[in-house]
Amino acid sequence: MIEENFDAIVVGAGMSGNAAAYTMASHGLKVLQLERGEYPGSKNVQGAIMYANMLEKIIPDFRDDAPLERHLVEQRLWVMDDTSHTGIHYRSDDFNEAKPNRYTIIRAQFDKWFSRKVRAAGATVLCETTVTELIRDANDRVIGVRTDRAGGAIYADVVVLAEGVCGLLGTRAGLREMPKPQTVALAVKEMHFLPEEVIEQRFGVKGDEGCVIEAVGTTSRSMAGLGFLYTNKESISLGIGCLVSDFAAMVESPYVLLDALKSHPSIRPLIAGSEVKEYSAHLIPEGGYKAIPQLFGDGWVVVGDAAQLNNAIHREGSNLAMTSGRIAAEAIVEVKSRNGPMNKRNLALYKAMLDKSFVVKDLRKYKDMPALLHTNSCNYFTTYPRLMSQAAQNFMRVDGTPKIEKEKATTAAFIKARSRWGLVSDAVRLALAWR
């Protein structure tokens, strides 16, 4: 093991860890980054959406060589029952701009690229290295880490915990609680490979344009869940996720939900003839603002998924991770520039800076939304999708039934739902939470 001291040790080489390591190294700090995988991204087979603005603040010219799949010009939202979907979509040629706003990426490739940038900035990156514990001094301040490599301790002024939502280092050290099943979602995903021209034809895109579909409804079996489809250059990322607590309570298997999504009449034609080469699972923090743990202490800060920084309502994770990693690094650089110790008082700057960013402002604004959707999941993900489908069928099907009778049938169904499931109160609570 390396026999030297560092300004900072970063545990983890995902979005937040790479953002933190790159930012500190770019400012001249001596940084060691430790990753337990074979290489950065080796454990992360997630297909994801990457938000350009957040990465531009770290690497302004990332478009020159980053492994980007498609820039997104269309977003669809589907509300599904068993045989249909009711949808809205937004598409704009404005997204065909010189510097597009959103891209689909494949994390295994993207994380390797980001790690190369970290190394080029001057950080030392060690893979296949598991951090086993934090080292503290007599005053309980974190002063370094121990790993599974031979050679003893590695010391640093500050340790950045970017170990992911279920990282054990912070929980074993008592810095944060183990995530609860009701605050973590399990998403499963398959990669469906198709020729590039087939994807373009099926989704009405050309060149590097892309489309995203997000779907809620009966495919999640009354659980709070989201299905998703992302178009890559020569593949489609298709998956679904629900709360771990719901999987346990409903005794449902994730792959069963994924199979149901794949066979849905609205999804099946989009993946017809594809070759599935990859199946993966990924844990996602879903607790929102109320689940954020203590973010800093004497000699340590926590960033990204490990800090529960994920906006489940807007399906944003990578941008919060990158931003929290960058802000933590900037706070550390600022403290270092003042020759200040990396104690709790000085590292509170990280929390103050994060509170002023969109990260905490957005999470705080929608702090009641996750609990509302999870508490009334049967209504939002089963009852209402079926009502919407029934209303649409009554409107569109012409079979000789007088329109007045169809209107009465639709009204009666909604009245029954209102009295039995509290449709109106759900709508009011949802509107208030959204405010």
N, C-alpha and C positions, 0 to 999 in steps of 0.2 A: 504494500500500500504506500501511497505517497507520503513522504516524511516532510511535510511543510504545512505552514498555516495559510489560510485563505481569508480574504475579506468576506466571502459569502460561500455557503454551500447550498445548492439547489437540489432538492430531492424530487426527482421526476422529470421526464422529458416530453411531456405532453404540451398542449397549447400554453397553459399558464407558466409551466416551468421553463419552456423555451423562451417565452416572452421576457420572463424575469432574468434569466441567464444572459440573453442577448443584450438587454438594456444595460445591465450592470457592466458586462464586459466591454460594451461600446463606450462606456464612460471611464474606462481604465481600471476598473476594479479587478482584483484577482479572484476568479470565480471557478469553483469546481461543481460540476453537475453530475449527479449519480442517477443511473437508470437501471432498473433490475432486468429489463428485457434484453434480448440479444442485440437489438439496435433500437433507436427511437422509432416508435411506431409499430414495432414487432407485435406488441400486445393489442394494438388498436386497429381493428379492421373496420372501424366505423366509416360509413359514407356520410358525409356531412355537408352543411352549408357554411361557407366561410364569408364573413362580412368584411369587405375591403377596407372600409374606413378605419377599423380598429387595427388592422395589420399595417396600413399605411403610416400610422403614427409610430410604428416600430421600425419597419423596413419600407421606406417610401417607394422604392423601385422594385418591389417584390414581383410585379407582373413580368419583369424581364426574364425570369427563369424559374418561377415557382410552378410546380406541377398542378395546374388548374384544369378542371374538366370542362364545364360549360358555364357561361354567365347566364343568369336567370332573367328571362324576359316575361315569364308568365307564372302566376301563382293561382292554383285552384284549391278551393275548399269544398269538400263533399260531406254531406250528411247522408248516411247510408242506412237503409234497412236491408233485409235479406236479399232482395232482388233488384233494388233500384238505388239511385242516389239523387239527391237534390243538391245542386251546386251553384256556387258563384265563382267567378274567376276574374282576375285582373291581368291584362296584358298591355304592354306599352312599348312602342318603338323607342321611347326615351331611354330605355334600359340598354339599347344598343349604342351606348356612349363610348367615348374614347377610353375612359377608365370606368368599367362597369362596377356596380355596387355590390353584387352578390355572385358568388361562384359555388358550384358543387365541387367538392374535392374528395379524394380517397385518402383517409388519414394516414395509412401506412406509408404512402408515398410522400405526402405533405410533411409529416413529422420528420422524415429523414432529411428532406430539403431544409427544413427549419433548423435542424441540428447542425447541418453543415454551415449554416450562417452563424450559429452560436460558436462553433469552433473557429471560423474565420474571424470572428470578433475578438478572439483571444482566450475564450474559456477553455478549461480542461474538461472533457466529457469522458466519463467512464461508464460503459455498459456492463451488463451481466453482473451488477453489483447491487446487492440488497442492503439497505440501511436497517440495522437491527435495533438500534436504540439511539436516543439522544443523550449526549454527555452534559452533565450539569456541574457547576462549581459549588463551593460551600454555601453560596448565597442563592442557590437554586436557579441560577442563570444558565441558559443553554449556551455551551461554548464549543460544541462540535458533535460529531456522530461516530458511531461504531458500525462497521459493516461485516458482511460474511466473508470478506477477504482477510487473509493473514496480514498482520502488521500493525494491529492496534487501532488507536484512535486517530481521527482527522479533526483538526481544530479550525474554527472560523469565528469571526466576529458575530455573524448572524446566520441562521439556518432558515431557508425558505421551503416551506412544506407545500409541495405541488404534487402530492402523491395520489390524487384522485379521490373519488367519493368514499371508497371503502379502504383507503390506506390505513394500515394498522399502526404506523409510527406515532402519529399524533394521539390516537386513542390510548395506546399503551402508555404514553407519557402523561396522560391525564390532561392534555391540552384541549381536547374536545371529546364529545360523546360519540359512541358508535352510532351511525345513522339508523334511525328506526324504520321498520318495514313500511310504515305509512308515509315516509318522507323520501323514499327511493323507488324509482321505477325500473323495471327490467324490460329492455327493448331487445327484440330479436330481429335479425335482418338476413336477407339473402341477396347475393349479387347475381343478377340475371344478365348474361352476356348476349348481345345482339349486334349485328353489323351496324355501323354508324348510320348508314343511309336508312335502315329500317327504323331506328329511333327517331330520326328526323321526320320521316314520313308519318309515323304514328302520332307524334306529338306536335306536328305542324311547326317545326323549327328548322333552322338551316345554319350551316357553319358551326360556330361555337355557342349558338343559342341553346337555352335549356328551359325546362319546365319542372315545376314541383307540384305534387298533389298531396294534400293532407286530408285525412278522412276520419270522421268520428261516426259512431253509430253502433249497430247491433253486432258488428264483428268483434267487439270487445266484450260481448256476453254480459252486459249490464255493469261492467267495470269501467272506471275512469281510464280511458285509453285513447291512443292516437295511432292511426295508421299513416304511413308515409311512403311516397315514391319520389325518388330523385333521379333525374336523367344525367348520366355521365356520358363521356364520348362514345364508349362502346359497351356500356353496361347500364343497368338500372338497379339502383339500391331500393329494395322493397322490404318494409318491416312494420312492426307494430310494437307498442309498449304499453304496459299497465303497471300500477303500483304493486310492489312485492306483497304488501299486505292483502291486496285484493286477490292476487293469485292464490295465496294461502287460504283465504276465507272461502273462495269459490271453488277451490280444488281444481283449478284449471291449469293446463300446460301451455306455455308460451307458443310452442310449435303448432299446437292445435289452432290457436288464434291466427297464426301466420298462414296456415294452410287454408283456413276459411277466407282470409283476405285474398289470397292468391286465386281462389276459385270463385270469387264474387263476379257476377256477370259484368260489372263495370271495370274490373281490374284484369280479368282473364285475357281479353283480347290484346291488352297492352304488353303482355309478357309472353304471348303465344310464340312457340318455337324457340324460346330462349334456352340457353345452357346455364344451369346453376353451378357455379364453381366455388361458392363460399357460403357458409352459414355461421353466424356469430351472435353473441349476446353481449350487451353492454348495460351497465348500471348508470342511471342518470339521477342526480339530485332533484327532488320535486318539492321539497318543503317550503321553498320560497323565503321571503324575508324573515319570517318567524323562526326559521331553522338555522339561520346564520350563527355560527359559533363565535367565541372570542377569536379575533383575527390577529392579535399580536400579543407579545409578552416579552419578558427579558431574554433577548437573544434569538427571538423567532417571530416569523409571520406565517400566515397560511393563506393560500390563494386558490382560485379556480374551483373545481368540483369539490375539493377537500373542504372548502369554505361554504359549500352549498350555494355557490353563486351560479344559479341557472334560472332563467326566466321561462318557466314551463308554459305560461299562458301564451307567450309569443314565440315559443320554441326556439329560444336563443340560448346557446351555451358557449360556443367557441369564442364569440366576441366578448362575453363577460370574463371568460378565462384569460384571454390575451390581455384584456384591459386591466384586470386585477393584478396579473403578473407584472405588467409594465408599471403600474402605479406603485406597487410594492417596491420594485427596483428603484424607481425614481425617488421614493421616500428614503430608501437606504442610501442612495447616492447623496442625497441632500444632507442626511445626518453625517455621513462620512466626510463631506466637504467642510463641515463645521468642526471636525475632529471630535464629534460627540460619541459617547458610548452607545452601543446598541441595546439600550435598556427599554423597559416598557414605556417610560415617559417619552423618550425620543421616537420610538417606533409607533407611537400613537398618531404620528404624522400620516402614516399609511391609511389608517381608518379615516382620518379627517379628509384626506384627499379622495378616498373612495366614496365617502358620503356625498361629496360634491359632484361626482360623476353620474352618468346615466345609469350605471350599474345599480347602485343602491336606490336612486330615485325611482327607477322603474319597479324594482322589487318591492319597495315600500308602497308605491301607488296601488299595486295589485296584491297586497299582502293577504287579503281575505279570500281571493279568488280560488286558490287551490283547495282550501278546506270546503268551500261551497260546492265545487264540482265533485269532489270526492264524497262528500256527505250525501248528495242527491244524485249519485252517478246513474242509478237505474232510470231516473227521469230523463236526464240529459242524453244518455247514450242508448236508450232503448225506446221508451215511451214516445218522446217527442220526434225522433226520426221516423217512427212508424206513422205518427199523426201527419207529419209533413208529406209523407209518401201517399197516404190515403187522400189527403186534400188535393194533391196534384193529380192523382188518378181520377178523382171525381170531376175535376175541372176539365181534364183532357179527353176522357173517354166519352164518346158520343154513341149511345146505344138506345135511344128512344125514351129514356127516362127523363121526365120533365126536370128542367134545371132547378126549379124550386124544391123538388124532392131531394136532389143531390145536395143543395145548399143546406137543407134541414139535416140530412145525414151527417154532413161534415160538422155542422154546428153541434149536433148532439154528441159526436165523438169528442169534441173539444170540451164540452160541458162536463161530460163524464170524466175526462182526464183532469179537469180543473177540480172537481169535487173529490176525486179519489186520490190524486197525486199532488194537488196544490200547484197547478200550472201557473196561475197568476202570481202566487207568492214566490215561486221559483223565479219567474221573470223579473219581479221587483227586486228580489235579493241579488240576482245576477246583474241587473242594471246598477244597483247601488255599489256592488263590489267593483264593477268596471269603472265607476266614477273615481 
